[in-house]
């Protein structure tokens, strides 16, 4: 179980690709209380970037052919030295402009790189019948104000047609906590049933920078949720939640 809510955490699922399928090469390992992973990947496609989802649609889908005119790299490090606690740091860097087909290699696209840089920190604490998770992600996109004017985005017949500006920056952060109330009932505890009561708060904005002073205020969202996760057996979880979402 990676999240208490019925759906994936809304903030990260809005501003970042999820699940992020990408062709590449990965190196990973563990040493004592550390785990590391380094990846070399095909780059994202900036033609798919939007004001409401930032780079969310950048990889395309797993069933599409990968375009690898541009490349990216990702690094993640996790620490497990404190009992019950995992803390992770991760980052991504790559170029995204011109990584599509057809590609206007002699047009304006050839003058820009579309650097995507993302940094994130996250943690999970699982001990004393509590599970607490949190994350913060911040992203940067260079040449964001140029994207609207590229050939594939201007052509209304193109599958990449997008008329809105894209933000230079995006962010998402959130925290959730749940307590296993069945841990206090001996009969249920002995049968390994669990019932987590949880709460979650998150704040995200895929359009955190006003490109050319253009605003889309509805992209700045705060969301709160409460609910339950019931485990009748270890392999099955039944979820329910109530949430409230609002623009700031």
Backbone bond lengths (Angstrom), bond angles and torsions (degrees), N, CA, C in turn:
res aa  C-N    CA-C-N  psi(-1)  N-CA   C-N-CA  omega(-1)  CA-C   N-CA-C  phi
1 X - - - 1.462 - - 1.524 109.15 -
2 X 1.336 116.91 116.79 1.454 121.52 -177.72 1.513 113.28 -103.04
3 X 1.341 117.88 -7.92 1.458 121.27 178.53 1.528 108.26 -161.10
4 X 1.330 115.81 149.71 1.459 121.50 179.79 1.525 112.84 -81.24
5 X 1.319 117.56 -33.02 1.455 121.34 -174.04 1.524 111.47 -66.25
6 X 1.332 115.23 160.46 1.465 120.08 -178.49 1.524 110.72 -63.81
7 X 1.318 116.61 -41.87 1.459 121.73 177.02 1.527 109.48 -107.03
8 X 1.325 115.64 168.20 1.458 120.39 177.91 1.534 110.14 -56.27
9 X 1.334 117.41 153.03 1.470 119.28 177.60 1.528 110.89 -50.49
10 X 1.310 116.19 122.87 1.462 121.66 -168.15 1.524 113.16 -63.19
11 X 1.323 117.49 -38.87 1.458 120.28 -177.22 1.515 112.71 -61.71
12 X 1.328 116.66 -56.83 1.465 120.10 179.40 1.516 111.36 -63.02
13 X 1.334 116.93 -36.83 1.457 120.51 -178.66 1.522 112.14 -70.37
14 X 1.343 116.91 -13.85 1.463 121.36 177.55 1.518 111.75 -91.02
15 X 1.320 117.97 -48.28 1.468 120.32 -171.21 1.522 113.46 -90.32
16 X 1.339 118.12 -18.48 1.462 121.49 -177.85 1.523 110.40 -121.32
17 X 1.344 117.50 155.36 1.459 119.99 174.26 1.526 110.90 -62.53
18 X 1.319 116.89 138.79 1.465 120.86 -179.83 1.522 108.44 -153.74
19 X 1.319 118.76 122.11 1.463 125.47 -9.77 1.537 108.81 -76.92
20 X 1.311 118.28 143.27 1.462 122.48 -172.02 1.525 109.79 -85.43
21 X 1.347 116.01 91.29 1.464 120.96 175.53 1.523 108.86 -88.89
22 X 1.311 116.94 129.22 1.458 120.46 -177.86 1.524 109.47 -152.64
23 X 1.352 115.97 137.84 1.461 120.31 176.39 1.527 109.63 -75.16
24 X 1.337 116.17 134.64 1.455 118.78 179.81 1.510 112.41 176.55
25 X 1.318 115.06 -165.65 1.462 123.04 -179.91 1.517 108.06 -124.61
26 X 1.349 116.89 136.75 1.456 121.26 -176.27 1.523 110.63 -126.51
27 X 1.325 116.24 139.71 1.464 123.30 174.94 1.527 107.38 -124.64
28 X 1.331 116.94 130.39 1.463 118.91 -178.22 1.527 110.48 -147.62
29 X 1.326 114.84 164.42 1.463 119.81 179.11 1.515 110.93 -177.09
30 X 1.338 115.71 175.16 1.471 122.17 178.20 1.513 109.05 -134.06
31 X 1.322 115.50 146.25 1.450 121.26 173.59 1.517 108.34 -146.79
32 X 1.330 115.98 116.90 1.464 122.40 -176.59 1.533 109.76 53.58
33 X 1.324 117.73 -119.77 1.458 120.21 -176.90 1.509 114.64 -94.80
34 X 1.335 117.13 20.63 1.461 121.14 -176.75 1.526 111.09 -123.05
35 X 1.320 115.59 146.37 1.459 121.88 170.03 1.526 107.86 -129.81
36 X 1.352 117.06 141.74 1.460 120.60 -179.42 1.524 109.65 -135.52
37 X 1.319 115.08 154.24 1.469 121.07 176.22 1.524 108.97 -150.67
38 X 1.339 116.04 130.25 1.453 123.09 178.84 1.521 108.73 -123.72
39 X 1.330 116.53 132.24 1.460 120.87 -176.51 1.526 111.22 -129.86
40 X 1.338 115.55 141.76 1.461 123.17 170.92 1.524 106.76 -115.19
41 X 1.350 116.64 123.57 1.452 120.91 -165.20 1.523 112.45 -131.58
42 X 1.333 115.07 159.79 1.461 120.06 166.23 1.523 108.34 -64.63
43 X 1.321 116.91 144.84 1.461 120.52 -177.84 1.516 112.55 -73.16
44 X 1.338 115.43 166.67 1.454 122.03 175.79 1.526 110.63 -79.21
45 X 1.321 116.76 165.88 1.460 122.45 178.87 1.522 109.11 -109.05
46 X 1.332 116.86 108.11 1.470 120.88 -175.93 1.523 112.83 -67.31
47 X 1.338 118.66 -17.30 1.462 120.40 177.10 1.530 111.32 -62.10
48 X 1.328 117.09 -22.47 1.461 121.80 -178.45 1.532 113.41 -93.96
49 X 1.328 118.41 -2.25 1.456 120.92 -179.12 1.538 109.43 -71.91
50 X 1.343 116.52 143.80 1.465 120.45 -177.24 1.524 111.18 -135.70
51 X 1.329 115.65 169.47 1.462 120.12 178.07 1.528 111.71 -74.99
52 X 1.321 118.39 -28.57 1.469 121.57 -177.18 1.521 113.62 -95.46
53 X 1.341 117.32 -11.05 1.462 119.92 -178.29 1.513 113.88 -133.11
54 X 1.337 117.47 3.74 1.459 123.99 -177.85 1.522 109.89 47.54
55 X 1.367 120.22 -115.41 1.470 120.59 -176.15 1.534 111.94 -96.62
56 X 1.330 117.10 12.60 1.463 121.63 -171.87 1.525 113.40 -50.94
57 X 1.320 118.44 -42.18 1.468 121.81 -176.63 1.522 112.77 -95.20
58 X 1.328 116.80 11.53 1.457 120.80 -176.66 1.516 116.75 -58.60
59 X 1.348 119.64 -36.98 1.469 119.57 -178.92 1.517 114.56 -79.13
60 X 1.342 119.80 -10.12 1.455 120.30 -171.14 1.515 109.55 77.07
61 X 1.336 117.16 -143.26 1.460 121.40 179.38 1.516 109.69 -125.45
62 X 1.340 118.78 160.70 1.466 121.48 -178.74 1.525 114.03 -61.84
63 X 1.353 117.17 -20.97 1.463 120.07 -177.75 1.524 112.82 -88.43
64 X 1.327 117.51 -6.04 1.456 120.87 179.51 1.529 111.12 -87.07
65 X 1.341 115.68 155.39 1.461 119.54 172.12 1.515 109.79 -70.51
66 X 1.333 117.18 139.28 1.464 121.26 -179.39 1.528 110.83 -81.81
67 X 1.324 115.30 129.43 1.459 120.96 171.01 1.523 107.27 -93.78
68 X 1.323 117.04 127.79 1.472 120.15 -175.70 1.525 110.61 -130.40
69 X 1.341 115.49 48.76 1.462 119.75 172.20 1.528 109.34 -72.79
70 X 1.325 115.91 -33.21 1.458 122.49 177.26 1.535 109.10 -118.54
71 X 1.335 115.69 159.03 1.459 120.04 -172.55 1.531 111.33 -128.22
72 X 1.321 114.37 165.68 1.451 120.96 176.82 1.514 110.62 -143.68
73 X 1.315 115.88 166.78 1.467 120.89 176.48 1.527 108.71 -140.98
74 X 1.326 115.27 148.37 1.467 120.70 -179.17 1.520 109.29 -136.05
75 X 1.316 115.80 146.71 1.463 121.68 179.69 1.520 108.75 -137.65
76 X 1.331 116.16 137.09 1.464 121.14 176.69 1.520 109.24 -136.90
77 X 1.342 115.98 138.73 1.459 122.85 177.07 1.522 108.28 -132.48
78 X 1.338 117.35 128.90 1.462 122.88 177.92 1.521 109.91 -119.74
79 X 1.336 115.43 143.01 1.459 121.55 177.83 1.523 110.17 -119.81
80 X 1.359 116.55 133.96 1.468 122.70 -177.65 1.529 111.67 -123.35
81 X 1.317 118.56 23.29 1.462 121.51 -171.62 1.530 113.42 -68.86
82 X 1.322 118.29 -28.24 1.465 121.64 179.27 1.523 109.12 -96.17
83 X 1.316 117.09 128.72 1.454 121.54 -177.32 1.530 111.98 -54.80
84 X 1.333 115.06 127.21 1.452 120.81 177.69 1.515 115.07 82.30
85 X 1.339 117.58 -4.98 1.464 121.13 -175.44 1.525 111.38 -118.76
86 X 1.322 115.83 130.85 1.470 122.21 170.55 1.524 108.00 -121.10
87 X 1.340 115.81 128.49 1.458 121.89 176.90 1.519 107.88 -120.41
88 X 1.334 116.96 131.07 1.451 120.89 -177.68 1.519 112.85 -125.58
89 X 1.321 115.92 143.24 1.455 123.77 171.37 1.518 107.89 -121.32
90 X 1.321 117.31 137.29 1.459 119.87 -179.96 1.515 110.63 -146.62
91 X 1.324 115.20 157.12 1.453 120.17 179.97 1.510 111.43 -153.45
92 X 1.324 115.38 156.69 1.468 122.23 178.63 1.513 108.35 -138.48
93 X 1.353 116.13 142.39 1.461 121.83 174.69 1.524 108.47 -143.73
94 X 1.327 116.56 131.44 1.460 119.63 177.77 1.520 111.21 -169.75
95 X 1.346 115.94 169.10 1.461 122.96 176.84 1.530 108.72 -104.72
96 X 1.352 116.37 142.94 1.465 119.21 -172.65 1.523 114.37 -126.94
97 X 1.316 119.66 -19.86 1.463 121.30 -178.69 1.529 109.86 -77.70
98 X 1.323 116.15 132.32 1.462 121.36 179.37 1.508 113.89 86.06
99 X 1.312 117.80 6.55 1.468 120.65 -178.52 1.541 109.48 -96.85
100 X 1.338 115.85 59.45 1.458 121.06 -179.28 1.524 109.85 -149.33
101 X 1.318 114.70 167.64 1.461 120.49 175.77 1.520 108.38 -138.88
102 X 1.356 119.27 126.71 1.474 125.35 2.46 1.519 112.22 -70.36
103 X 1.321 115.59 158.03 1.454 121.62 -174.32 1.524 109.29 -127.46
104 X 1.325 116.71 124.90 1.456 121.69 178.41 1.524 108.97 -84.05
105 X 1.345 115.81 74.33 1.468 121.06 -170.73 1.524 113.68 -67.67
106 X 1.339 117.88 -17.05 1.461 120.11 179.83 1.530 111.82 -102.68
107 X 1.333 117.63 1.73 1.453 121.51 -177.94 1.514 112.08 -92.48
108 X 1.337 114.92 -161.12 1.459 120.72 -177.82 1.519 111.77 -61.73
109 X 1.328 116.54 -29.02 1.461 120.62 -179.04 1.530 112.86 -57.43
110 X 1.339 117.12 -30.06 1.457 120.66 -176.95 1.530 112.59 -71.23
111 X 1.325 118.01 -14.18 1.463 121.56 -176.83 1.523 112.98 -89.76
112 X 1.329 117.33 -11.13 1.464 120.74 -172.61 1.532 111.07 -125.87
113 X 1.330 115.96 157.78 1.462 121.59 -177.25 1.528 112.97 -105.46
114 X 1.310 116.87 -35.53 1.459 119.45 -175.54 1.521 111.53 64.39
115 X 1.331 116.46 56.49 1.467 120.75 -179.50 1.528 109.73 -66.53
116 X 1.331 115.87 126.91 1.462 122.31 173.54 1.526 107.50 -108.21
117 X 1.324 116.73 120.44 1.462 122.08 178.07 1.527 108.28 -128.61
118 X 1.327 115.91 126.67 1.467 121.18 -176.82 1.524 108.87 -131.80
119 X 1.314 116.09 135.76 1.457 121.95 172.92 1.517 109.71 -124.60
120 X 1.326 117.16 143.40 1.461 120.27 -177.27 1.525 110.53 -148.18
121 X 1.326 114.78 149.11 1.463 121.91 171.06 1.521 107.08 -131.78
122 X 1.320 116.71 140.76 1.459 119.96 178.27 1.523 109.39 -148.94
123 X 1.338 116.13 160.17 1.459 120.00 178.75 1.517 109.91 -149.73
124 X 1.332 114.95 157.69 1.466 122.84 171.37 1.524 108.09 -137.18
125 X 1.331 116.00 128.36 1.461 121.27 173.77 1.518 107.71 -116.71
126 X 1.339 116.03 123.40 1.464 121.97 -177.13 1.527 108.30 -133.63
127 X 1.340 115.91 96.10 1.460 120.85 -177.29 1.533 108.97 -167.40
128 X 1.336 116.46 156.29 1.461 122.24 177.56 1.540 112.06 53.92
129 X 1.328 115.68 35.96 1.478 122.74 178.08 1.525 113.44 69.90
130 X 1.306 117.28 9.20 1.461 122.52 175.06 1.529 110.29 -105.64
131 X 1.307 116.72 144.34 1.462 122.82 165.10 1.524 107.20 -126.49
132 X 1.324 115.66 122.04 1.462 121.42 179.10 1.525 107.74 -126.80
133 X 1.322 115.68 131.57 1.466 120.33 -179.83 1.524 109.12 -132.33
134 X 1.335 114.87 147.54 1.457 119.11 176.46 1.506 110.76 -154.00
135 X 1.329 116.22 156.90 1.460 120.80 179.06 1.510 110.12 -156.89
136 X 1.328 115.26 153.29 1.461 122.03 173.97 1.520 107.94 -141.89
137 X 1.323 116.49 129.44 1.468 122.54 -178.31 1.526 108.93 -127.74
138 X 1.312 115.73 137.71 1.467 120.36 176.92 1.519 108.40 -136.26
139 X 1.339 116.80 133.49 1.457 120.59 -176.82 1.515 113.39 -129.05
140 X 1.333 114.22 153.04 1.467 122.83 179.78 1.520 109.18 -131.14
141 X 1.335 116.42 137.14 1.465 122.48 176.82 1.516 108.72 -130.14
142 X 1.330 116.98 116.71 1.462 119.77 177.55 1.531 110.24 -78.82
143 X 1.314 115.57 156.91 1.472 122.41 177.74 1.526 112.67 60.66
144 X 1.334 117.37 24.77 1.464 120.73 -176.30 1.526 112.09 -59.74
145 X 1.326 117.25 -38.29 1.466 119.75 -175.61 1.529 112.79 -70.35
146 X 1.347 117.90 -13.19 1.463 121.27 179.27 1.527 112.86 -86.04
147 X 1.332 117.94 -21.70 1.468 120.51 -169.20 1.526 112.74 -59.50
148 X 1.311 117.19 -38.15 1.467 120.91 -175.46 1.522 112.49 -58.03
149 X 1.322 117.90 -25.31 1.457 121.45 -171.78 1.534 113.61 -100.37
150 X 1.313 117.75 6.91 1.460 120.14 -179.33 1.526 110.71 -78.56
151 X 1.320 115.80 153.27 1.463 123.47 -171.14 1.521 112.88 -53.12
152 X 1.330 117.71 -50.96 1.463 120.86 -174.88 1.523 112.16 -64.24
153 X 1.333 117.34 -28.56 1.465 120.57 -178.11 1.528 111.82 -85.41
154 X 1.335 117.28 -24.23 1.455 121.23 179.48 1.521 112.58 -80.83
155 X 1.328 116.38 -29.63 1.465 121.72 -177.36 1.523 110.44 -74.94
156 X 1.332 117.00 113.61 1.456 121.01 -178.60 1.511 113.75 -64.12
157 X 1.330 118.38 -18.56 1.464 121.95 178.52 1.523 112.30 -89.86
158 X 1.315 116.40 -7.27 1.460 120.45 -178.57 1.526 110.72 -77.67
159 X 1.355 118.02 141.66 1.475 119.77 174.49 1.516 112.28 -66.05
160 X 1.340 117.31 -11.22 1.461 122.13 -179.77 1.533 112.22 -100.16
161 X 1.334 117.78 10.61 1.462 120.41 -175.32 1.534 111.10 -64.23
162 X 1.346 116.03 119.18 1.463 122.28 175.29 1.519 107.45 -141.12
163 X 1.319 117.15 127.50 1.463 120.40 -173.76 1.525 113.96 -95.86
164 X 1.332 117.64 -14.10 1.468 120.30 -175.30 1.526 111.38 -89.65
165 X 1.343 114.92 158.30 1.454 120.21 173.31 1.532 110.05 -70.11
166 X 1.329 116.33 157.76 1.462 123.62 175.71 1.528 108.09 -112.83
167 X 1.314 116.83 145.41 1.458 121.48 -175.14 1.529 112.03 -81.64
168 X 1.326 115.17 148.13 1.465 121.13 173.07 1.515 111.14 -71.48
169 X 1.337 116.89 -29.49 1.468 121.15 -176.91 1.523 110.86 -132.06
170 X 1.314 115.23 153.07 1.462 122.46 174.59 1.520 107.79 -148.36
171 X 1.344 115.82 153.95 1.459 118.72 177.94 1.521 109.91 -148.15
172 X 1.318 114.55 159.97 1.471 122.01 172.64 1.520 107.34 -155.08
173 X 1.327 116.21 132.23 1.455 119.14 172.58 1.523 108.76 -143.26
174 X 1.316 115.57 152.75 1.461 118.87 -178.64 1.517 111.08 -166.36
175 X 1.327 114.98 162.03 1.464 121.17 177.05 1.524 108.63 -146.51
176 X 1.314 116.53 144.01 1.460 121.33 176.68 1.525 108.90 -141.27
177 X 1.327 114.96 151.38 1.457 120.89 179.66 1.515 108.91 -143.41
178 X 1.338 115.50 138.82 1.454 120.46 178.56 1.517 110.94 -139.16
179 X 1.326 116.11 144.73 1.467 121.62 179.68 1.520 109.32 -121.36
180 X 1.334 115.98 134.67 1.459 122.29 179.40 1.528 109.53 -81.36
181 X 1.332 117.04 96.15 1.459 120.70 -176.17 1.523 112.10 -69.73
182 X 1.332 117.77 -23.07 1.466 120.54 178.38 1.528 111.84 -69.82
183 X 1.324 117.19 -14.24 1.463 120.26 178.08 1.522 111.26 -64.99
184 X 1.336 117.10 -18.08 1.462 121.82 -178.73 1.533 112.60 -95.79
185 X 1.339 116.89 1.17 1.465 122.22 179.37 1.525 107.41 -115.84
186 X 1.322 116.99 108.87 1.466 121.52 -169.41 1.525 112.88 -55.99
187 X 1.325 118.49 -45.19 1.460 121.58 -176.74 1.525 111.03 -62.19
188 X 1.320 117.03 -43.30 1.463 121.35 -180.00 1.526 110.93 -71.97
189 X 1.316 116.30 -35.49 1.460 120.21 178.07 1.517 110.85 -64.13
190 X 1.330 117.64 -41.64 1.466 121.84 -179.75 1.519 112.39 -68.57
191 X 1.336 117.36 -27.50 1.468 120.42 178.48 1.531 112.10 -87.76
192 X 1.344 116.54 4.30 1.469 123.30 177.78 1.533 113.54 64.68
193 X 1.325 117.26 19.88 1.456 119.21 171.63 1.524 109.60 -78.97
194 X 1.339 115.54 147.98 1.455 120.58 -179.56 1.525 110.03 -134.76
195 X 1.316 115.48 146.28 1.460 122.05 174.80 1.523 108.26 -139.77
196 X 1.334 115.43 106.80 1.463 120.09 178.87 1.527 109.79 -94.61
197 X 1.319 116.29 125.38 1.452 122.04 166.58 1.525 107.08 -93.92
198 X 1.324 117.45 127.77 1.466 118.84 -172.55 1.520 112.06 -133.90
199 X 1.317 113.67 161.25 1.454 122.43 170.74 1.521 109.17 -136.27
200 X 1.321 117.26 148.75 1.460 121.00 -179.77 1.527 109.55 -141.61
201 X 1.350 115.02 141.53 1.461 122.10 172.18 1.523 108.28 -130.14
202 X 1.337 116.74 138.59 1.457 120.12 174.47 1.524 110.74 -148.66
203 X 1.314 114.47 153.84 1.462 123.35 -179.82 1.519 107.04 -138.31
204 X 1.324 116.40 130.41 1.459 118.79 -178.21 1.518 110.40 -150.79
205 X 1.332 115.14 157.25 1.455 121.09 177.25 1.528 109.73 -154.73
206 X 1.338 118.07 108.17 1.463 120.36 177.28 1.529 112.86 -75.32
207 X 1.338 116.65 -8.16 1.462 121.12 179.15 1.526 108.65 -128.60
208 X 1.331 114.86 64.54 1.461 120.86 -174.04 1.521 113.17 -78.96
209 X 1.334 118.31 -16.47 1.461 121.84 178.27 1.526 109.49 -115.69
210 X 1.311 117.21 136.26 1.468 121.36 -179.49 1.529 109.46 -82.68
211 X 1.319 116.02 94.29 1.459 120.85 -179.31 1.526 109.56 -66.41
212 X 1.315 116.02 123.66 1.469 122.71 -177.63 1.530 111.39 49.59
213 X 1.356 115.16 38.66 1.472 123.08 177.57 1.530 113.53 60.57
214 X 1.320 116.56 23.38 1.467 121.10 176.85 1.518 109.11 -95.74
215 X 1.342 116.68 128.16 1.466 121.55 -176.30 1.518 111.64 -106.94
216 X 1.332 115.11 144.40 1.461 122.92 168.15 1.528 105.56 -133.30
217 X 1.325 116.49 80.32 1.459 121.03 -169.98 1.528 113.29 -63.36
218 X 1.325 117.59 -23.53 1.461 120.55 -177.69 1.527 112.99 -70.26
219 X 1.331 117.57 -9.13 1.468 119.60 179.77 1.521 112.60 -81.06
220 X 1.333 117.91 -13.93 1.466 121.78 -177.91 1.530 108.42 -89.94
221 X 1.330 116.37 103.27 1.461 120.97 -166.63 1.526 111.65 -121.71
222 X 1.334 115.87 138.70 1.458 122.63 167.55 1.530 107.97 -117.47
223 X 1.324 115.17 139.96 1.465 119.86 -177.18 1.522 109.71 -137.92
224 X 1.327 116.05 135.24 1.460 122.26 175.87 1.519 108.86 -126.03
225 X 1.335 116.58 142.07 1.463 121.08 -177.98 1.522 109.72 -143.68
226 X 1.327 115.54 147.55 1.463 122.78 171.18 1.517 107.16 -134.43
227 X 1.337 116.57 153.34 1.454 118.02 -179.46 1.511 112.63 177.44
228 X 1.336 114.55 -164.45 1.458 121.91 -178.79 1.520 110.31 -132.34
229 X 1.335 115.34 151.57 1.464 124.20 167.83 1.521 107.00 -127.12
230 X 1.328 116.68 114.04 1.468 121.10 -178.58 1.512 109.94 -109.62
231 X 1.358 115.23 127.12 1.462 122.43 177.89 1.530 109.48 -109.64
232 X 1.337 118.44 96.46 1.469 118.79 174.26 1.527 111.56 -67.71
233 X 1.342 116.01 -34.33 1.463 124.13 170.97 1.524 107.00 -138.64
234 X 1.310 116.78 166.87 1.457 121.21 -173.51 1.526 112.56 -59.62
235 X 1.348 116.79 -35.19 1.460 120.86 -171.98 1.528 114.00 -85.84
236 X 1.327 118.59 -5.57 1.462 121.73 -174.68 1.524 109.99 -127.30
237 X 1.344 115.86 134.92 1.459 120.58 174.32 1.528 108.72 -129.08
238 X 1.319 115.63 133.38 1.462 122.62 175.53 1.529 107.28 -107.29
239 X 1.332 116.57 123.51 1.458 120.78 -173.76 1.525 111.50 -115.58
240 X 1.320 115.25 147.50 1.459 122.22 171.29 1.519 107.90 -149.38
241 X 1.339 116.50 145.77 1.463 119.44 -179.95 1.520 111.31 -152.07
242 X 1.319 114.50 157.38 1.456 123.05 168.45 1.523 106.50 -122.91
243 X 1.326 116.84 132.44 1.459 117.79 -179.44 1.524 111.12 -137.41
244 X 1.320 114.18 159.26 1.449 122.75 176.46 1.527 108.22 -130.55
245 X 1.326 116.39 130.72 1.456 121.60 -177.96 1.521 108.75 -124.81
246 X 1.327 116.47 139.15 1.466 119.34 178.62 1.512 111.06 -151.76
247 X 1.330 116.32 151.19 1.469 122.33 175.58 1.516 108.67 -87.46
248 X 1.325 115.40 145.39 1.468 120.03 -179.25 1.517 110.83 -102.54
